Amino acid sequence: MVDLTHFDVDSVSNPNKGIFGLPFSEEDSKLIILPVPWEVTVSYKAGTARVTERICHASLQIDLFDADNPNGWKQGIFLRDADKNVMMKSDYLRKEAELYINFITEEEELSENKFMQKVLREINKGSVFLNNWVYEQTKELLEQGKLVGILGGDHSTPFGFYKAISEKHGNFGILQIDAHCDLRESYEGLTYSHASVMYNALKEIPQLTKLLQVGVRDYSPCELEFIRESDGRVVSYFDKNIKERLYEGETWKDIVMELINHLPQKVYVSFDIDGLDPKLCPNTGTPVPGGFDIQQVYYLLRKILASGRQLIGFDLNEVGISANEWDENVGARVLFKLCNLLIASNDKYAV
């Protein structure tokens, strides 16, 4: 246990300490944040693979008192260092992916270009490596009794964690806060694309019994068809429909209670930062007008806890890099809230 007797919660954060200025080691922490510096398959703006250090820096400005869990931080939150080998592999394959994406964008014939076929195989092989790496890292942490959160990277990064979570907890549901469905099959020929993460999760993880998507406002006809043919396994609340209901007099509370009724007992939160209004995250990979105010999402998460459901993990992805650290500041605050709510939820289920 860490002696907090001389830790001044009201003082300026020490940059030589950990995330949020906390004085915990991994061993002493209840919750471990695993950074996954990977953005190989992004289809628009890059930068998310190198956001961890900047979020950590921005986190030093956050007051540790959280009204939803005032003493949550005292149980220990630890951010691992980003794995440099994973980052280097991401950098290399990102360059390969840019060549490949430019090639297919120009409508060149892939079957006639052996070099590009080789590039595609390398990218897909790299994604399998990443999935396995995340799975092994998170499985080990879960076996140690740790709570775990993923900090991406692009939205493909938590796939291995979904598998580890399914083995630990059995049947569960995912609450996906996102501007996109991420239900495309092998997008651009990239099997484990950020645009395919939920398709792959539903296909490969039978314990994922429900996917509840909230805030989606950019999607394809094939994704809409997939949702309609999922037999209720996927439920999508599109931003347009939510806003229209609010404009016509319904309350956010009423909609939230309806959302929660779709969720099973165990809930994993997958938070793509572009689910928020882009004024809060202008440098995310693929910003889309519309989206949530941050307090709307916090309200939803609080009501999930109040319903008696258990949060079992989370990922936060697609936080961009900005000149004034605005995106990183918002990302750090979302990360702190997710950590505190995950700790609060599992305090209820502690043996």
VOGU-3710 file (C-alpha; in Angstrom, 3 decimals, decimal comma):
1> mvdlthfdvd> 0,000/0,000/0,000  1,137/3,531/-0,769  1,468/5,907/2,162  -0,555/8,997/1,173  0,014/10,818/4,470  2,206/13,461/2,885  0,510/13,530/-0,516  -1,073/16,970/-0,893  -4,158/16,585/-3,055  -4,509/20,378/-3,255
11> svsnpnkgif> -0,957/21,012/-4,431  0,336/21,265/-7,989  0,886/17,863/-9,606  4,420/16,557/-9,713  5,403/15,817/-13,339  7,804/13,150/-12,070  4,869/11,124/-10,759  2,453/9,074/-12,841  -0,738/9,841/-14,727  -2,805/12,571/-12,982
21> glpfseedsk> 0,273/13,203/-10,793  -0,471/10,091/-8,742  2,315/8,407/-6,718  1,385/4,785/-7,466  3,338/1,914/-8,958  1,654/-0,699/-11,138  1,778/-3,192/-8,274  -0,005/-0,801/-5,909  -2,687/0,266/-8,383  -6,163/-1,142/-8,720
31> liilpvpwev> -6,565/0,095/-12,296  -3,976/-0,167/-15,048  -4,168/1,892/-18,230  -2,521/0,118/-21,152  -1,477/2,490/-23,944  -1,649/0,988/-27,432  0,321/3,259/-29,799  -1,151/1,939/-33,029  -2,825/3,717/-35,941  -1,962/1,640/-38,973
41> tvsykagtar> -5,449/1,565/-40,499  -6,596/5,160/-39,991  -8,265/6,452/-43,134  -7,992/10,213/-42,602  -5,867/12,075/-40,010  -3,115/10,344/-38,020  -1,442/11,263/-34,722  -3,312/9,161/-32,174  -0,430/6,688/-31,737  1,649/9,352/-30,025
51> vterichasl> -1,002/10,903/-27,816  -0,250/8,989/-24,602  2,591/11,199/-23,402  0,614/14,350/-24,178  -2,481/13,090/-22,352  -0,267/12,281/-19,383  1,072/15,846/-19,452  -2,422/17,334/-19,715  -3,632/15,088/-16,893  -1,475/17,002/-14,418
61> qidlfdadnp> -3,990/19,871/-14,608  -6,912/17,767/-13,383  -8,157/18,139/-9,810  -8,354/14,715/-8,202  -11,735/15,300/-6,586  -14,414/13,628/-8,680  -17,956/13,974/-7,365  -18,843/10,571/-8,831  -16,077/8,852/-6,869  -14,232/11,294/-4,575
71> ngwkqgiflr> -11,699/8,766/-3,296  -11,375/6,617/-6,387  -7,852/7,833/-7,132  -6,686/6,589/-3,723  -7,080/3,013/-4,948  -4,358/3,594/-7,510  -4,371/4,396/-11,213  -1,257/3,577/-13,212  -0,406/4,302/-16,842  2,143/1,986/-18,390
81> dadknvmmks> 4,778/3,377/-20,734  3,898/3,025/-24,390  5,651/0,006/-25,897  8,291/1,338/-28,305  8,352/-1,851/-30,377  4,611/-1,589/-30,991  4,985/2,079/-31,878  7,835/1,392/-34,311  5,831/-1,361/-35,979  2,863/1,001/-36,243
91> dylrkeaely> 5,054/3,704/-37,807  6,420/1,322/-40,433  3,080/-0,231/-41,321  1,373/3,165/-41,362  3,660/4,207/-44,215  2,849/0,952/-45,981  -0,861/1,544/-45,425  -0,656/5,042/-46,876  0,884/3,623/-50,058  -1,760/0,927/-50,243
101> infiteeeel> -4,720/3,225/-49,538  -3,510/5,729/-52,139  -3,180/2,859/-54,604  -6,738/1,563/-54,174  -8,159/5,097/-53,984  -6,902/5,640/-57,529  -8,877/2,522/-58,528  -5,818/0,559/-59,521  -6,288/-3,189/-59,932  -4,871/-4,970/-56,882
111> senkfmqkvl> -4,833/-8,390/-58,557  -2,306/-7,094/-61,082  0,142/-5,610/-58,581  2,123/-8,177/-56,599  3,934/-5,517/-54,582  0,685/-4,055/-53,274  -0,626/-7,542/-52,557  2,467/-8,098/-50,421  1,921/-4,756/-48,652  -1,688/-5,710/-47,858
121> reinkgsvfl> -0,570/-9,052/-46,417  2,015/-7,305/-44,235  -0,547/-4,850/-42,877  -3,064/-7,569/-42,060  -0,329/-9,694/-40,473  0,673/-6,690/-38,363  -2,886/-6,231/-37,173  -3,012/-9,870/-36,053  0,228/-9,284/-34,145  -1,312/-6,233/-32,447
131> nnwvyeqtke> -4,499/-8,101/-31,517  -2,479/-10,908/-29,947  -0,214/-8,468/-28,098  -3,163/-6,599/-26,580  -4,850/-9,878/-25,688  -1,785/-11,194/-23,845  -1,141/-7,926/-22,013  -4,723/-7,485/-20,835  -5,285/-11,151/-20,039  -2,290/-11,103/-17,701
141> lleqgklvgi> -3,530/-7,958/-15,942  -7,038/-9,367/-15,526  -5,606/-12,574/-14,078  -3,780/-10,429/-11,510  -7,135/-9,001/-10,440  -6,492/-5,589/-11,998  -9,094/-3,372/-13,611  -7,955/-2,424/-17,088  -8,514/0,416/-19,528  -7,064/0,776/-23,032
151> lggdhstpfg> -5,725/4,101/-24,320  -5,393/4,096/-28,114  -4,427/4,643/-30,840  -7,068/4,066/-33,456  -10,270/2,201/-32,680  -8,886/-1,154/-33,811  -6,661/-1,271/-30,725  -9,031/-2,798/-28,110  -10,007/-5,906/-30,091  -7,628/-8,199/-28,187
161> fykaisekhg> -8,944/-6,774/-24,927  -12,498/-7,694/-25,914  -11,346/-11,301/-26,190  -9,618/-11,201/-22,806  -12,687/-9,600/-21,213  -14,944/-12,298/-22,669  -12,796/-15,028/-21,124  -12,783/-13,272/-17,749  -16,443/-12,282/-17,531  -18,416/-14,457/-19,939
171> nfgilqidah> -21,395/-12,778/-21,587  -21,202/-8,989/-21,746  -22,343/-5,984/-23,735  -20,468/-3,077/-25,269  -21,668/0,502/-24,984  -20,055/2,216/-27,968  -19,878/6,022/-27,930  -18,937/6,864/-31,505  -19,660/8,939/-34,584  -19,237/5,785/-36,675
181> cdlresyegl> -20,625/2,247/-36,608  -17,290/0,489/-37,252  -19,273/-2,395/-38,730  -17,637/-2,617/-42,147  -16,328/-5,973/-43,271  -12,607/-5,827/-44,082  -12,677/-2,093/-44,851  -10,374/-1,189/-47,768  -9,222/-4,811/-47,691  -7,807/-4,299/-44,173
191> tyshasvmyn> -9,249/-7,144/-42,111  -8,775/-5,529/-38,700  -9,409/-1,947/-39,728  -10,519/0,651/-37,197  -13,698/0,785/-39,295  -14,283/-2,951/-38,747  -13,583/-3,417/-35,047  -17,197/-3,983/-34,008  -17,899/-6,220/-36,995  -14,929/-8,379/-36,014
201> alkeipqltk> -15,916/-8,397/-32,344  -19,425/-9,595/-33,162  -18,075/-12,178/-35,581  -15,351/-13,635/-33,364  -16,577/-13,155/-29,790  -19,830/-15,018/-29,088  -19,866/-13,774/-25,485  -20,557/-10,297/-26,859  -24,317/-10,568/-26,649  -25,229/-6,905/-27,209
211> llqvgvrdys> -23,655/-3,935/-28,946  -25,344/-0,637/-28,106  -24,123/2,194/-30,331  -24,933/5,741/-29,288  -24,336/8,965/-31,203  -23,594/7,470/-34,637  -23,937/9,982/-37,465  -21,740/8,694/-40,270  -22,386/5,209/-41,653  -22,771/3,194/-44,833
221> pcelefires> -25,751/1,312/-46,307  -24,029/-2,019/-45,657  -23,616/-1,126/-41,978  -27,269/-0,171/-41,711  -28,216/-3,496/-43,300  -25,928/-5,338/-40,869  -27,668/-3,669/-37,912  -31,122/-4,525/-39,254  -30,153/-8,157/-39,812  -28,471/-8,600/-36,412
231> dgrvvsyfdk> -31,702/-9,781/-34,779  -31,337/-7,219/-32,002  -27,728/-8,053/-31,172  -26,798/-4,587/-32,439  -28,902/-1,605/-31,390  -27,945/1,796/-32,826  -29,201/5,147/-31,605  -28,288/7,571/-34,355  -27,409/11,131/-33,457  -30,092/12,507/-35,784
241> nikerlyege> -32,853/10,532/-34,081  -31,649/11,396/-30,584  -31,527/15,095/-31,422  -34,981/15,057/-33,005  -36,450/13,417/-29,903  -34,817/16,067/-27,726  -36,016/18,879/-30,000  -39,579/17,545/-29,787  -39,695/17,564/-26,007  -38,334/14,262/-24,741
251> twkdivmeli> -35,732/14,468/-22,004  -32,237/13,045/-22,083  -33,169/11,160/-18,929  -35,997/9,364/-20,717  -33,733/8,398/-23,601  -30,972/7,259/-21,244  -33,356/4,990/-19,327  -34,380/3,471/-22,666  -30,747/2,970/-23,646  -29,887/1,240/-20,389
261> nhlpqkvyvs> -32,701/-1,258/-20,849  -30,838/-2,641/-23,861  -27,711/-3,427/-21,847  -26,925/-6,715/-20,091  -25,591/-6,911/-16,536  -21,927/-6,571/-17,515  -21,023/-3,564/-19,626  -17,814/-2,602/-21,384  -17,468/1,028/-22,542  -15,813/1,681/-25,891
271> fdidgldpkl> -15,355/5,441/-26,152  -14,261/6,839/-29,483  -13,626/10,506/-28,747  -15,295/11,482/-32,028  -18,592/10,553/-30,408  -18,350/13,994/-28,803  -19,117/17,274/-30,512  -15,960/18,066/-32,553  -15,601/21,382/-30,761  -14,266/19,154/-27,954
281> cpntgtpvpg> -12,029/17,036/-30,186  -11,309/18,896/-33,440  -8,139/16,912/-34,166  -9,592/13,436/-33,853  -8,976/11,127/-36,793  -12,335/11,556/-38,528  -14,333/14,412/-36,964  -18,053/14,581/-37,784  -20,400/17,501/-36,997  -22,965/16,767/-34,297
291> gfdiqqvyyl> -22,326/14,520/-31,329  -22,577/14,821/-27,565  -21,662/17,336/-24,955  -19,368/15,620/-22,497  -21,815/15,858/-19,592  -24,450/13,978/-21,601  -22,118/10,992/-21,796  -21,164/11,243/-18,128  -24,858/11,283/-17,216  -25,419/8,110/-19,243
301> lrkilasgrq> -22,496/6,368/-17,555  -23,651/7,403/-14,081  -27,132/6,049/-14,756  -25,664/2,736/-15,901  -23,947/2,426/-12,523  -27,120/3,490/-10,703  -29,022/0,722/-12,522  -26,874/-1,883/-10,778  -24,973/-2,920/-13,883  -21,248/-3,569/-13,652
311> ligfdlnevg> -18,641/-1,808/-15,747  -15,935/-4,332/-16,603  -13,499/-2,323/-18,725  -13,103/0,506/-21,171  -11,147/1,851/-24,087  -10,599/5,468/-25,081  -9,506/5,984/-28,657  -8,886/8,452/-31,478  -7,748/11,365/-29,295  -5,834/13,689/-31,595
321> isanewdenv> -2,789/15,868/-31,096  -3,296/19,639/-31,079  -0,984/22,640/-30,908  -2,530/23,897/-27,671  -3,234/20,464/-26,125  -7,009/21,053/-26,210  -7,775/17,567/-27,533  -5,378/16,034/-25,047  -6,934/18,018/-22,196  -10,407/16,756/-23,056
331> garvlfklcn> -9,040/13,243/-23,540  -7,320/13,302/-20,133  -10,552/14,362/-18,440  -12,588/11,674/-20,167  -9,923/9,157/-19,166  -10,074/10,239/-15,518  -13,866/9,943/-15,481  -13,762/6,469/-17,039  -11,180/5,358/-14,465  -13,209/6,640/-11,523
341> lliasndkya> -16,459/5,136/-12,746  -14,831/1,760/-13,433  -13,367/1,735/-9,927  -16,671/2,839/-8,371  -18,631/0,182/-10,205  -16,325/-2,628/-9,144  -16,215/-1,522/-5,514  -19,802/-2,770/-5,374  -18,751/-6,205/-6,618  -15,598/-6,625/-4,527
351> v> -15,501/-9,908/-2,658
//
